[in-house]
């Protein structure tokens, strides 16, 4: 009899213990603009306040690694324009950014393997996304009804794309390897999507993510790279002057002035001829990156086989 009572008490204790664990894991916490729960010793962001401008998600909340963004966590935010997700994140839930009307770009973490259902559904201001190497699938309506998306960089690792992943995207273009090794290339061609060669850019060994991928200028066959993404990674401050339609760039004591369609730029008050004019393309200023980097003392190499630009720049 005593053994039976002891067994019942033990079972009750275990049940209460399990309940407490579940409760602890489901309890919500709030830090800054993030609401999160704990799961397996990691933080899972369940909601993000709608704030103006950029959101840089931290690697830790409450001392816990941020490992996941839950379903719909950013969903419906109307004021956020750009989101940076750290590499600690291994999963992004379904509909995570759905109906975010002003998001133009999202930096995706390198450790995810899937773009889940409706991740960017009706993100009508979204310009483009770089999908990280290692992602294997793009799920149903992941980018559906993104009216202004013009550039999706898709690596060879993506082997599965849902039939409706890019439905109702009128101006979309894939940047992928134009070879039989790349499933995205054939998927896009079969559905009338324009495909352009995927060009990767590294600065001091770190890959740059673009909302508008680099392109090859069709007349002079020069690689043109978005000005802001690369030069800000190198420490530059960039300002666009609407009245004169040129970009002013300050980097390590150098002052550059670059205007789209011009055959030259001004560097520290002197004319510097370009091998190809900078150009405005899908709302971004693209420039011949070799000319600019070498002008300020950096080095640029090009690997034709892998289509990789390597930039080395030391301040």
C-alpha positions as CSV (number, residue, x, y, z in Angstrom):
1,X,0.0,0.0,0.0
2,X,2.8,2.4,0.9
3,X,4.5,1.6,-2.4
4,X,1.3,2.4,-4.3
5,X,0.9,5.7,-2.5
6,X,4.6,6.6,-3.1
7,X,4.1,5.8,-6.8
8,X,1.1,8.0,-7.0
9,X,2.9,10.9,-5.3
10,X,6.0,10.4,-7.6
11,X,3.7,10.5,-10.7
12,X,2.1,13.6,-9.4
13,X,5.4,15.3,-8.8
14,X,6.6,14.4,-12.3
15,X,3.3,15.7,-13.8
16,X,3.7,19.0,-12.0
17,X,7.3,19.1,-13.0
18,X,6.5,18.7,-16.7
19,X,3.7,21.3,-16.4
20,X,6.2,23.8,-15.0
21,X,8.6,23.1,-17.8
22,X,5.9,23.7,-20.4
23,X,4.7,26.8,-18.6
24,X,8.2,28.2,-18.5
25,X,8.7,27.5,-22.2
26,X,5.5,29.2,-23.1
27,X,5.8,32.2,-20.9
28,X,6.3,35.4,-22.9
29,X,9.0,37.9,-22.2
30,X,9.5,41.4,-23.5
31,X,12.8,43.1,-24.3
32,X,13.0,46.3,-26.3
33,X,10.7,45.8,-29.3
34,X,10.7,42.0,-29.1
35,X,8.3,39.6,-27.5
36,X,9.8,36.1,-27.1
37,X,9.4,32.7,-25.4
38,X,12.1,30.2,-24.4
39,X,12.3,26.8,-26.1
40,X,15.1,24.4,-25.6
41,X,17.3,27.0,-24.0
42,X,16.9,29.4,-26.9
43,X,14.8,32.5,-27.5
44,X,12.0,32.4,-30.1
45,X,10.8,35.8,-31.2
46,X,7.0,35.7,-31.4
47,X,6.2,39.4,-32.1
48,X,8.1,42.5,-33.1
49,X,6.7,46.0,-32.5
50,X,6.0,48.1,-35.6
51,X,8.8,50.7,-35.6
52,X,9.9,53.2,-38.2
53,X,13.0,52.4,-40.3
54,X,15.5,49.6,-39.9
55,X,15.2,46.7,-37.4
56,X,18.5,44.9,-36.5
57,X,17.5,41.8,-34.6
58,X,20.0,40.9,-31.8
59,X,21.7,37.6,-31.5
60,X,20.6,37.3,-27.8
61,X,17.6,38.3,-25.8
62,X,17.6,37.9,-22.0
63,X,21.0,36.2,-22.4
64,X,19.6,33.5,-24.7
65,X,20.5,32.9,-28.3
66,X,17.8,34.0,-30.7
67,X,17.4,30.8,-32.7
68,X,14.0,31.3,-34.4
69,X,11.5,33.8,-35.6
70,X,8.0,32.4,-35.1
71,X,5.1,32.4,-37.6
72,X,3.9,35.9,-38.4
73,X,6.2,37.6,-36.0
74,X,6.6,40.7,-38.2
75,X,3.3,40.2,-40.0
76,X,1.4,43.4,-40.8
77,X,4.0,45.8,-39.7
78,X,3.5,49.0,-41.7
79,X,6.5,51.2,-40.8
80,X,9.5,48.9,-40.9
81,X,11.6,49.3,-44.0
82,X,14.6,46.9,-43.6
83,X,15.2,43.9,-41.3
84,X,18.6,42.4,-40.5
85,X,18.5,38.8,-39.1
86,X,21.6,37.4,-37.4
87,X,23.1,34.0,-38.3
88,X,22.1,32.6,-34.9
89,X,18.6,32.2,-36.4
90,X,18.0,28.7,-37.8
91,X,14.3,29.0,-38.7
92,X,11.9,31.6,-40.0
93,X,8.3,30.8,-39.5
94,X,5.5,30.9,-42.1
95,X,4.0,34.3,-42.9
96,X,6.8,35.9,-40.9
97,X,6.8,39.1,-42.9
98,X,3.4,38.8,-44.6
99,X,1.6,42.1,-45.3
100,X,4.5,44.2,-44.2
101,X,3.7,47.0,-46.6
102,X,6.9,49.1,-46.5
103,X,9.7,46.5,-46.1
104,X,12.1,46.9,-48.9
105,X,14.8,44.4,-47.9
106,X,15.6,41.6,-45.4
107,X,19.0,40.2,-44.7
108,X,18.4,36.5,-44.2
109,X,20.5,34.3,-41.8
110,X,23.0,31.9,-43.4
111,X,21.8,28.9,-41.4
112,X,18.2,28.5,-42.6
113,X,17.2,25.7,-44.9
114,X,13.7,26.7,-46.0
115,X,11.8,29.8,-47.1
116,X,8.5,28.9,-45.4
117,X,4.9,29.3,-46.6
118,X,4.0,32.9,-47.3
119,X,7.2,34.3,-45.7
120,X,7.0,37.5,-47.8
121,X,3.4,37.3,-48.9
122,X,2.1,40.7,-50.1
123,X,5.3,42.5,-49.2
124,X,4.5,45.1,-51.9
125,X,7.5,47.3,-51.3
126,X,10.0,44.5,-51.3
127,X,12.7,45.2,-53.9
128,X,14.8,42.0,-53.6
129,X,16.3,39.3,-51.5
130,X,19.5,37.3,-51.4
131,X,18.7,33.7,-50.5
132,X,21.6,32.2,-48.5
133,X,23.6,29.2,-49.7
134,X,22.2,26.1,-47.9
135,X,18.5,26.9,-48.4
136,X,16.9,23.9,-50.1
137,X,13.3,24.8,-50.7
138,X,11.1,27.8,-51.3
139,X,7.5,27.0,-50.2
140,X,4.0,27.9,-51.2
141,X,3.4,31.7,-51.8
142,X,6.7,32.5,-50.2
143,X,7.0,35.6,-52.4
144,X,3.5,35.8,-53.8
145,X,2.0,39.2,-54.7
146,X,5.3,41.1,-54.2
147,X,4.5,43.7,-56.8
148,X,7.9,45.4,-56.9
149,X,10.3,42.6,-56.3
150,X,12.9,42.7,-59.1
151,X,15.8,40.7,-57.8
152,X,15.9,37.3,-56.1
153,X,19.4,35.7,-55.8
154,X,18.9,31.9,-55.7
155,X,21.8,29.5,-55.0
156,X,22.3,26.1,-56.5
157,X,21.3,24.5,-53.1
158,X,17.7,25.3,-53.8
159,X,16.3,22.2,-55.3
160,X,12.5,22.6,-54.6
161,X,10.4,25.6,-55.6
162,X,6.6,25.5,-55.0
163,X,4.6,26.2,-58.2
164,X,3.0,29.3,-56.6
165,X,6.1,30.6,-54.7
166,X,6.4,33.6,-57.0
167,X,2.8,34.0,-58.3
168,X,1.7,37.5,-59.2
169,X,5.2,39.0,-59.2
170,X,5.1,41.0,-62.5
171,X,8.7,42.3,-62.6
172,X,10.6,39.6,-60.9
173,X,14.0,38.4,-62.1
174,X,16.1,35.5,-60.9
175,X,19.8,35.8,-60.3
176,X,21.2,32.3,-60.4
177,X,23.9,30.2,-62.1
178,X,22.9,29.9,-65.8
179,X,23.8,26.3,-66.0
180,X,22.3,22.8,-65.8
181,X,23.6,22.6,-62.2
182,X,21.1,25.2,-61.1
183,X,17.5,24.0,-60.7
184,X,16.2,27.6,-60.2
185,X,17.4,28.4,-63.7
186,X,15.2,25.8,-65.4
187,X,12.3,26.5,-63.1
188,X,12.4,30.2,-64.0
189,X,12.8,29.6,-67.7
190,X,9.8,27.2,-67.8
191,X,7.7,29.9,-66.3
192,X,8.8,32.9,-68.3
193,X,11.0,34.5,-65.6
194,X,14.1,36.3,-66.8
195,X,17.3,34.9,-65.4
196,X,20.6,36.6,-65.0
197,X,24.0,35.3,-63.9
198,X,24.4,35.2,-60.1
199,X,27.4,37.3,-59.1
200,X,28.6,37.1,-55.5
201,X,30.7,39.8,-53.8
202,X,32.9,39.4,-50.8
203,X,34.6,42.2,-48.9
204,X,37.6,41.0,-46.8
205,X,36.1,37.5,-46.8
206,X,32.5,38.4,-45.9
207,X,29.8,37.9,-48.4
208,X,27.6,40.9,-49.1
209,X,23.8,40.5,-49.3
210,X,21.9,42.6,-51.8
211,X,18.3,43.6,-52.4
212,X,19.4,44.3,-56.0
213,X,22.0,41.8,-57.2
214,X,25.0,42.9,-59.2
215,X,24.6,42.8,-62.9
216,X,26.8,42.6,-66.0
217,X,26.6,45.8,-68.1
218,X,25.5,44.6,-71.6
219,X,27.6,46.9,-73.7
220,X,31.0,46.8,-72.1
221,X,30.5,43.6,-70.0
222,X,31.6,45.2,-66.8
223,X,30.3,44.1,-63.4
224,X,28.1,46.7,-61.8
225,X,27.5,46.5,-58.1
226,X,25.0,48.4,-55.8
227,X,26.9,51.3,-54.4
228,X,25.5,51.3,-50.8
229,X,25.7,47.6,-49.9
230,X,29.4,47.3,-50.7
231,X,30.9,50.7,-49.7
232,X,29.0,50.9,-46.4
233,X,30.5,47.5,-45.6
234,X,33.9,49.1,-46.2
235,X,33.1,51.9,-43.8
236,X,31.8,54.6,-46.2
237,X,29.2,57.1,-45.5
238,X,26.9,57.8,-48.5
239,X,24.5,60.6,-49.2
240,X,22.2,61.0,-52.2
241,X,21.6,64.6,-53.4
242,X,18.2,64.8,-55.1
243,X,18.7,68.3,-56.5
244,X,21.9,67.4,-58.4
245,X,21.1,63.6,-58.8
246,X,24.5,62.4,-57.6
247,X,25.9,60.4,-54.7
248,X,28.5,61.8,-52.2
249,X,30.7,59.2,-50.6
250,X,33.1,59.7,-47.7
251,X,35.5,56.9,-46.9
252,X,38.8,57.2,-44.9
253,X,39.5,60.7,-45.9
254,X,38.5,60.3,-49.5
255,X,35.6,62.2,-51.0
256,X,33.9,60.8,-54.1
257,X,31.1,62.2,-56.2
258,X,29.4,59.8,-58.6
259,X,26.5,60.6,-61.0
260,X,24.5,58.0,-62.9
261,X,25.4,57.8,-66.7
262,X,28.5,59.8,-66.2
263,X,31.8,58.6,-67.8
264,X,33.8,59.8,-64.8
265,X,33.6,60.4,-61.0
266,X,35.2,63.1,-58.9
267,X,37.8,61.8,-56.4
268,X,39.2,64.3,-53.9
269,X,38.4,67.1,-56.3
270,X,40.0,65.5,-59.4
271,X,38.4,63.8,-62.4
272,X,38.7,60.0,-62.4
273,X,37.6,58.2,-65.6
274,X,35.4,55.1,-65.3
275,X,35.6,52.1,-67.5
276,X,31.8,52.1,-67.5
277,X,29.3,54.7,-66.3
278,X,27.5,54.2,-63.1
279,X,23.8,53.6,-63.7
280,X,20.5,53.8,-61.9
281,X,18.8,50.4,-62.0
282,X,15.6,49.4,-60.2
283,X,16.0,52.3,-57.7
284,X,19.6,51.5,-56.9
285,X,22.8,53.2,-58.1
286,X,25.2,50.5,-59.6
287,X,28.8,51.3,-60.3
288,X,31.9,49.6,-61.7
289,X,33.2,48.4,-58.4
290,X,36.8,47.8,-59.6
291,X,37.3,51.4,-60.6
292,X,36.0,52.7,-57.2
293,X,37.8,50.3,-54.9
294,X,41.2,50.6,-56.7
295,X,40.9,54.4,-56.7
296,X,41.0,54.4,-52.9
297,X,43.7,51.8,-52.6
298,X,41.8,48.5,-52.4
299,X,42.2,45.4,-54.5
300,X,39.6,43.6,-56.6
301,X,39.8,40.1,-58.1
302,X,37.4,38.3,-60.4
303,X,36.9,34.5,-60.6
304,X,35.2,33.7,-63.9
305,X,34.4,30.1,-63.0
306,X,32.5,30.9,-59.8
307,X,31.4,34.4,-60.8
308,X,32.8,35.8,-57.5
309,X,34.2,39.3,-56.9
310,X,36.7,39.4,-54.1
311,X,37.4,42.9,-52.6
312,X,40.3,43.4,-50.2
313,X,40.3,46.7,-48.4
314,X,42.3,47.8,-45.4
315,X,41.8,51.2,-43.8
